[in-house]
Amino acid sequence: MKLGIALPTVGPPGRRRYVLEVARAADRLGFDSVWVSSHVALPRQRESTCLYPRAKTADAYNWGVAWLEPIAVMGLVAGATERVRIGTHVLALPYRNPVILASELASLDQLSMGRAILGAGIGWMDEEFRTVGVPRKERGVRTDEAIEVMRTLWAARHPTSFHGRFTDFDDMWLASRPYTQKGPPIYVGGNTDPALRRVARYGEGWLAHEVYPEELPAARETLARFAEEAGRDPAAIEITVRRALVPPFEVMDFMSDRVSIRGTAEQVAEQLDAYRSCGVSMMVLDLSMRPSEIVETMEWLVKDVLVLL
């Protein structure tokens, strides 16, 4: 099973030296990928209540907490690493013009030599939708169309056209070309049935967030049914789960109210193996601690945990 690491891009750890320290460690230690979270604007008074599924609070979504912009972070990391893949977990597609985003991601894919991954989401914060001027009720259809626009532009080998509800053009050629033939892979985030339908239609992978092993069989059955309805092979869709992890040695856990994978090396290996047994091919681990402790935890995972899997 592959392991990915969430980069420290939120709050005080979100500094250039810390991002590069963790990204370079992931590259050096053999982790599959690093991932960047995303928010554009945070309200003084937040009424939206979609928090981490296993958290009592989510202070990171309050005003005053800094979030680094994911496309900028991906470019920085691409230039400082050689092997590790770089993804968004997740980018709210309705907030962005899909033609511009297609160009940005094509350049990232080209400069990283095929290491970019688009983790796509629909967004959830009402206040953020109002700030960017997009009706929240349109978020699903905007996301679907954005994926279709980007795929059309990336795959085209000559000027192409697209006529949708929000994007319309004739005989246009995307100026920035991706390194990957069809463009960066798209993994779709979300745990709901509509999200799984979107995974089945568009996703090379599913980005599940804080789903437990006992919940996966039913979710996989639903995803397989939706994939078959869409004329796709369910086995072609990679299943990825994001969970927080806390090592057995003392660290400063900035997200201590979340339910985390924790314990001895043997206990952590057992929990990761439970996911592998459920068909999960990659775990993205949130190590919400000091950057030096993140690297120490990554080294512990490689030395003491992965050898047990």
C-alpha positions in Angstrom: 0.0 0.0 0.0 1.3 3.5 -0.9 1.5 6.3 1.6 1.0 10.0 1.0 1.7 12.8 3.4 -0.3 16.0 3.9 2.0 19.0 3.7 2.1 21.6 6.5 0.3 24.4 4.6 -2.2 25.6 7.2 -1.5 27.9 10.2 1.9 28.7 11.6 3.7 25.6 10.0 2.7 27.0 6.6 6.1 28.5 5.8 8.5 27.9 2.8 11.2 26.1 4.8 8.7 23.8 6.6 6.9 22.9 3.4 10.2 22.1 1.7 11.5 20.2 4.7 8.5 17.8 4.7 8.3 17.5 0.9 12.0 16.7 0.5 11.8 14.2 3.3 8.9 12.5 1.6 10.9 12.4 -1.7 14.0 11.0 0.1 12.1 8.4 2.2 10.1 6.9 -0.7 6.6 8.2 0.1 4.3 8.1 -2.9 2.9 11.6 -2.7 2.4 14.8 -0.9 -0.9 16.7 -0.7 -2.0 20.3 -0.3 -5.3 21.4 1.3 -7.2 24.4 0.1 -9.4 27.3 1.2 -9.7 30.7 -0.4 -11.3 33.0 2.1 -12.5 32.5 5.7 -15.3 34.5 7.4 -15.1 36.4 10.6 -18.3 34.7 11.7 -18.8 31.2 10.2 -22.2 29.5 10.3 -21.4 26.7 7.9 -20.9 23.5 9.9 -19.3 21.0 7.6 -16.3 20.0 9.7 -13.9 17.1 9.7 -16.2 14.0 9.9 -14.5 12.8 13.1 -13.8 16.2 14.7 -15.7 18.1 17.4 -14.4 21.5 16.2 -12.4 22.8 13.2 -10.5 25.9 14.3 -8.5 25.8 11.0 -11.7 27.1 9.2 -11.9 30.2 11.3 -10.6 33.7 10.2 -7.0 34.5 11.2 -5.7 31.0 10.1 -3.5 31.2 7.0 -3.8 28.7 4.2 -1.2 28.6 1.5 -2.6 28.5 -2.0 -2.2 25.0 -3.4 -1.1 25.7 -7.0 1.7 27.9 -5.7 2.8 25.2 -3.2 2.7 22.5 -5.9 5.0 24.6 -8.1 7.4 25.1 -5.3 7.5 21.5 -4.4 7.8 20.3 -8.0 11.0 22.4 -8.3 12.5 21.0 -5.1 11.8 17.3 -5.5 12.4 14.7 -8.2 10.2 11.7 -7.6 7.3 12.3 -5.2 3.8 13.0 -6.7 2.1 16.3 -5.8 -1.7 16.5 -5.3 -4.5 18.7 -4.0 -6.7 17.3 -1.3 -9.0 18.8 -2.4 -9.4 21.8 -4.7 -12.9 23.3 -4.9 -13.5 23.4 -8.6 -16.5 25.7 -8.6 -14.3 28.5 -7.3 -12.1 28.5 -10.4 -12.3 29.2 -14.1 -11.7 25.7 -15.6 -9.8 26.9 -18.6 -7.3 28.9 -16.4 -7.1 25.9 -14.0 -6.5 23.6 -16.9 -3.6 25.8 -18.1 -2.1 26.0 -14.6 -2.3 22.3 -14.0 -0.9 21.5 -17.5 2.2 23.6 -16.7 2.6 21.9 -13.3 2.3 18.6 -15.0 4.9 19.6 -17.6 7.4 21.1 -15.1 7.0 18.2 -12.7 7.3 15.6 -15.5 3.9 14.0 -14.9 3.8 14.2 -11.1 0.7 16.5 -10.6 -2.6 15.1 -9.3 -5.8 17.0 -9.2 -7.8 16.1 -6.1 -11.2 17.6 -7.0 -14.0 18.7 -4.7 -17.1 20.7 -4.8 -16.6 23.0 -1.8 -18.9 23.3 1.2 -18.5 26.7 3.0 -21.5 29.0 2.3 -19.5 32.1 3.1 -16.7 31.2 0.8 -19.1 30.6 -2.1 -20.6 34.1 -1.5 -17.1 35.6 -1.4 -16.0 34.2 -4.8 -19.4 35.0 -6.3 -20.6 31.5 -7.1 -24.0 30.1 -6.1 -23.5 27.2 -3.8 -26.5 25.4 -5.4 -24.6 25.2 -8.6 -21.5 23.5 -7.1 -22.2 20.0 -8.4 -22.9 20.9 -12.0 -20.0 23.4 -12.1 -17.7 20.7 -10.8 -18.8 18.2 -13.4 -18.5 20.6 -16.2 -15.1 21.9 -15.1 -13.7 18.3 -15.2 -15.1 17.9 -18.7 -13.6 21.2 -19.9 -10.2 20.4 -18.5 -10.2 16.8 -19.9 -11.2 18.2 -23.3 -8.5 20.8 -23.4 -5.7 18.4 -22.1 -6.5 15.6 -24.5 -6.9 17.8 -27.6 -4.2 17.5 -30.3 -5.7 20.3 -32.4 -8.1 23.2 -31.7 -11.2 22.0 -30.0 -14.7 23.2 -29.0 -16.8 23.0 -25.9 -20.4 24.1 -25.4 -21.6 23.9 -21.8 -23.7 25.7 -19.3 -20.8 27.8 -17.8 -18.0 27.4 -20.4 -18.4 27.9 -24.2 -15.6 28.2 -26.8 -15.0 27.2 -30.4 -11.7 26.0 -32.1 -9.4 26.8 -29.1 -6.1 25.3 -28.2 -4.8 25.3 -24.6 -1.6 27.2 -24.7 0.0 25.2 -21.9 0.4 21.5 -22.7 0.6 18.7 -20.1 3.4 16.3 -19.8 1.0 13.4 -19.4 -0.8 12.5 -22.6 -4.4 13.0 -21.2 -3.4 15.5 -18.5 -3.0 15.0 -14.8 -5.1 12.3 -13.2 -8.2 13.4 -11.4 -9.1 12.0 -8.0 -12.5 13.0 -6.7 -13.1 13.7 -3.0 -16.2 13.2 -0.9 -18.0 10.5 1.0 -21.6 11.0 -0.1 -23.5 9.1 -2.8 -23.4 12.1 -5.2 -19.6 12.3 -4.6 -19.3 8.5 -5.4 -21.3 9.0 -8.6 -18.8 11.7 -9.6 -15.9 9.4 -8.8 -17.6 6.7 -10.9 -18.0 9.0 -13.9 -14.8 11.0 -13.8 -12.3 9.8 -11.3 -9.1 7.9 -11.7 -9.3 7.7 -7.9 -11.6 8.3 -4.9 -10.3 10.5 -2.1 -12.3 9.3 0.9 -11.9 11.4 4.0 -11.7 9.8 7.5 -13.6 6.7 6.5 -13.1 3.6 8.8 -12.3 0.1 7.5 -15.7 -1.2 8.6 -17.4 1.5 6.5 -15.5 0.7 3.3 -17.2 -2.5 2.1 -20.6 -0.8 1.7 -19.0 2.3 0.1 -17.0 0.2 -2.3 -20.2 -1.7 -3.3 -22.0 1.6 -3.9 -19.0 2.9 -6.0 -18.9 -0.3 -8.0 -22.6 -0.1 -8.8 -22.2 3.5 -9.9 -19.1 2.7 -12.0 -20.9 -0.1 -13.8 -23.8 2.2 -14.5 -21.3 4.6 -16.0 -19.8 1.9 -18.1 -16.5 1.8 -16.2 -14.5 -1.0 -14.6 -14.7 -0.4 -10.8 -11.2 -2.0 -10.5 -9.8 0.9 -12.5 -10.6 3.4 -9.7 -8.0 3.7 -7.0 -9.3 4.0 -3.5 -7.5 6.5 -1.2 -8.3 7.3 2.4 -7.1 10.3 4.4 -6.7 9.8 8.1 -4.8 11.6 10.9 -2.0 9.7 12.5 -0.2 10.2 15.8 3.0 8.3 16.7 3.7 6.6 20.0 6.3 9.2 21.0 5.5 12.7 22.3 4.6 15.3 19.7 2.5 18.5 19.6 -0.8 17.4 18.0 -2.5 20.4 16.6 -5.7 18.5 15.7 -6.0 16.5 18.9 -9.8 16.4 18.8 -9.7 14.2 15.7 -9.9 10.4 15.8 -6.5 9.4 14.7 -4.6 6.2 13.9 -2.3 5.8 16.8 -0.4 3.2 18.9 2.8 1.2 18.7 4.4 0.3 15.4 2.6 -3.0 15.5 -0.7 -1.4 16.2 -0.4 1.2 13.5 0.7 -1.4 11.0 -2.4 -3.5 12.0 -4.7 -0.5 11.4 -3.1 0.3 8.0 -3.3 -3.3 7.0 -7.0 -3.3 7.8 -7.4 -0.6 5.1 -5.3 -2.6 2.6 -7.5 -5.6 3.2 -10.5 -3.5 2.3 -9.1 -2.6 -1.1 -7.4 0.7 -0.2 -4.3 1.2 -2.3 -3.1 4.5 -0.7 -3.4 6.2 2.7 -2.9 9.9 2.9 -1.7 10.7 6.4 -2.3 14.0 8.3 0.6 14.5 10.7 -0.7 17.7 12.3 2.3 18.5 14.4 5.5 20.5 14.3 7.3 20.1 11.0 10.4 18.5 12.6 8.0 16.1 14.3 6.4 15.3 11.0 9.7 14.3 9.5 10.6 12.3 12.6 7.2 10.5 12.3 7.8 9.8 8.6 11.2 8.3 9.4 9.5 6.2 12.2 6.9 5.0 9.7 9.5 3.9 7.2 11.8 2.3 9.8 9.4 0.6 12.2 5.9 0.4 10.5 6.2 -0.3 6.8 8.6 -3.2 7.4 5.6 -4.9 9.2 3.3 -4.6 6.2 
